[in-house]
Amino acid sequence: MKVTGSRSGGLTQVACNCMSHRFTTWWRALSVVLLSLATVTWPSASWANTTPGFTVVHQNVLATLSPRGILHFATTVRLTPAKTNASANVTIFPALTTASALSPIVSGTGATTPAISSTGTFALNCLQRGEATFSVSIYRSKLKTPLRSCHGVKARLHLTCASTGCAGVYPLRYRLQVNGVTLTKWSLLAIKTTPVAKPLRVALVETLNRTSLQHPKRSMSVLNTLGHFASSPLTLSADYETLTAIAFNQIAGTLWRSALNKALESPQHRAAVAPPGSIDFAGLSENGLTTQIPQQLALSERVLKSLTGVYVDQPVLLSGAQTPTSLLALAGGGVSDVVLPEDQLTQPPSSTLTWGAPFHVDGAGSLTALSIDGPLSALVSDGSIEPGRRAALTVAWLAFQHFEYPNARSIRTVVIEQTIGSASTTFMTDLLSSLENDPFSQLASLTPSFNSSLIGTNGAPAIRTLNHTTSSSTWSAHNVSSLLTLIGAANSYAQSIRSGSEALALRVGVARTEILGNANQRQSAINAANNQLNAQFGQFSIDASAITLAGQGTSLPITLISRAPYTVDVVVHLVTDRVTFPKGKAVAVTMSSPTESIRVPTENPQGSSLTLQVVLTTPNGQVVLARSAIQVRIAGASVVGYVLTFASLVVLALWWWRTNRRRSKGRHAR
């Protein structure tokens, strides 16, 4: 195209037409590329969404062998995709004899011993909404009428054992063919043949902590589920930081309160204090701050009581590193029973056969302790295992612990601790439903297991040692002095606040500073708490406008200003030596509105003006909330004023006398 000699407007038009053509061509090419990529990727995405799989929704984990040597158990599996062709095979392996053999079953590695029996492959023709339930019959000698399930399937396993020797925990292997893909999962089955004389005592502790708040809907759902099992003893523990976060949550606070009340409504459901693991109890004791130890323990109880009306039990659930000194400090603060993570002990009790009894801690005096079962607690919190199979593994693991020492003379306790944030309603429902009818285990609260008569029973050591004998935490003199100042100020102000929640928040702010670590870390926490407290003090002020005092007996007006959203009791102090206050220089005031005006009677003002110092403090006078210097003018009578007044009266009297005299003379002349 020739453009030479064209006008500028024509050149612009030609250029625009060219750009429009190129732009359209570019978009067409891009569309072709995108369609090509979509054609390649869509089949892959579709295939990924339909990858064959299955989960164990529920399994009867406890079974009793009848006198004829027969039992049945049922399993429900969910298939992916829901509409699929599938077959199953169930295999049973010899009963476990060592605790170390449990881990491969849980991890999915499986048993290493030869199988006892297999059902053979059977079709899952009973799928409904992607789920299939089938029953398996186990027999010792003969099985005349096998149980039919899943549209006529007769799945059976032959157990080769003596009638009295069949009791135990057996590994199960589920092998499913789903759309031609072979999938395997492992589980356990606990078989009972004779009555259980002394079932295990299982103390299930559900802990509410900060991670629980990260999943509020799930955590509240778990709490509501706990409430449905009113007859199942269990313990709910919580720290004051989590509880105060719930108490001050204006959006979801009501829902949290409802869930907590539901979980603790049953008298079988108990509560326990769980102070933050970062608190330096030993440091508090060593630096003369022993009164703060019971304060740390009381905070959780106070908040929980305000939320639910429930009191806590005596045992204290501890986390974090512990030393004999820290436990002694707790004992000095009134604690007698503690629950410890077993990794704090030099030898974890669960790795031995001598577990399940309370014990004393070397160097910690008469304090009594129980340890948490680490492996079992890890299992119940393992979200990688589907809830139904995880519940079956947990219950069977407890049954195995019974079989480790079936003829124990004294009761043995297993403490399982789980964070509510890692739980699920499905898992808790399956677990608690199974434990309600478990012959090998019985749920119980923590308190009965601390009976001193159980110490050292069943061959367990009466004294155990901790990993840490000394603490690396250090305190400086400045830490101690500034913390004492903070404690005094916070307590003084808390006593003046009519709002219980705000006062509690102040005490929690102080408690958070009493942490493990070095002096600089602790001082930073103390300074931060001081800044927050000073921000509360900064909400108060005194109107500094000048005041005119009109003579004797006049009341002095003082205006106080508050931006605090709660009622506070304060004292107004009036400082001057040139006015007398017949009712005293300190006036108690309750501030329940943004402004409060008071009138203070006065006597004997001196001079024509003065500077009045007004100081606003907490009732005990320890904290100054505000101060101001107010100029007061005194409107009084001077000597000159008296002379002028007297002269005026004299002139008026003379005028009156002369006027009356003239009137008298006039009347006489007439």
Secondary structure, 3 states (H helix, E strand, C coil): CCCCCCCHHHHHHHHHHHHHHHHHHHHHHHHHHHHHHHHHHHHHHHHHHCCCEEEEEEECCEEECCCCCEEEEEEEEEEECCCCCEEEEEEECCCCCCHHHHHHHHHCCCCCCCCCEECCCEECCCCECCEEEEEEEEECCCCCCCCCECCCECEEEECCCCCCCCCEEEEEEEEEEECCEEEEEEEEEEEECCCCCCCEEEEEEEEECHHHHCCHHHHHHHHHHHHHCCCCCEEEEECHHHHHHHHCCCCCHHHHHHHHHHHCCCCCEEEEECCCCCECHHHHHHCCCCCHHHHHHHHHHHHHHHHHCCCCCCCEECCCCCCHHHHHHHHHCCCCEEEEEHHHECCCHHHCCCCCCCEEECCCCCCEEEEECHHHHHHHCCCCCCHHHHHHHHHHHHHHHHHHCCCCCCCCEEEEEEEHHHCCHHHHHHHHHHHHCCCCEEECCCHHHHCHHHCCHHHCCCEECECCCCCCCCCCHHHHHHHHHHHHHHHHHHHHECCHHHHHHHHHHHHCCCECCCHHHHHHHHHHHHHHHHHHHCCEEECCCCEEECCCCCEEEEEEEECCCCCEEEEEEEECCCCECCCCCEEEEEECCCEEEEEEECECCCCCEEEEEEEEECCCCCCEEEEEEEEEEECCCCHHHHHHHHHHHHHHHHHHHHHHHHHHHHHHHC
